[in-house]
């Protein structure tokens, strides 16, 4: 993963100079930098494990994961009202899962039912190098230097860089009816699960925003919603997909 970060760092360092040289040949071709704050989740629980048979009430809460996602882009203005934008983004995704299990299970070694209450929490951390290709429809612009709102949409391909679970924490309480019981804390180290996650993911993005001219540069403020189109899990019958909402700030040269 470090080589991807080094490459992105080099692009971030030299892109402003490219904007003044290579891209200066065409006013229609604009390079830029971006930074997004993304809130991601999944449509299903990838962290769910097997539970013993019994009369159990299971509750799973998926809490959205917040992360900053830096990137670079190149925008080509095909006309005064339409542009294509190719992005390269170091994209953090994932979800935090909090679950409770309450009820009765049969314990063979005791030959009787046991009342249990289990509470756990764990985070799934995914990192992608994502390439959104977006069409941008711009409005206004009849007066030079004015703010231009826009809407945008397009596909995205993400290359998986890493997939890890955070530490599993929680507690287990167990009681024998009429005999009492006790509680123990749960703690297990996180794991690298990259082999269980698809190496590519496909996403469709929609969004809206505005461009604010400032001298020879343009400030970009926009929001995206990214809907996962492909499942990310290699095993299991379920089709688990990412989704993300992001607020992006960009600078075009």
Secondary structure, DSSP 8 states (H G I E B T S, - for coil): -HHHHHHHHHHHHHHHHHHHTGGGG-TTEEEEEEEEEEEEEESS-TT-----SEEEEEEEEEEEEEEEEEEEEEEEESSSSEEEEEEEEEEEEEEEEEEEEEEEEEETTTTEEEEEEEEEEEEEEEEEEEEEEEEEEE---SSTT--EEEEEEEEEEEEEEEEEE--EEEEEEEEETTTEEEEEEEEE---B-GGGB-SEEEEEEEEEEEEEEETTEEEEEEEEEEEE-S--BSSSSS---EEEEEEEEEEE-
